[in-house]
């Protein structure tokens, strides 16, 4: 499951997150210090997708929810582009 890619990447700033493995790396290295319940839910879903216990698309949905909850789509987050979005 480590090599599977999502049907649609998640865009955050200049980054294009294409898979649960990339999302996990982003969450561990780039995520702001403040973490909400949706972060934990997304993290668990991503880990489950990586070992085949959950679909990769469900993990993507949870990841997008956590990104929105953390307001990483907000213009104040330095990694976001001036145009575009998450999808």
FENGINOR-V489966 format. One record per helix or strand of 3 or more residues. SS is the DSSP state (H for helix, E for strand). FROM is the first residue (numbers start at 1). TO is the last residue. If there is no record, write none. Layout:
SS/FROM/TO + SS/FROM/TO
This chain:
E/10/12 + E/15/17 + H/20/29 + H/37/50 + H/56/69
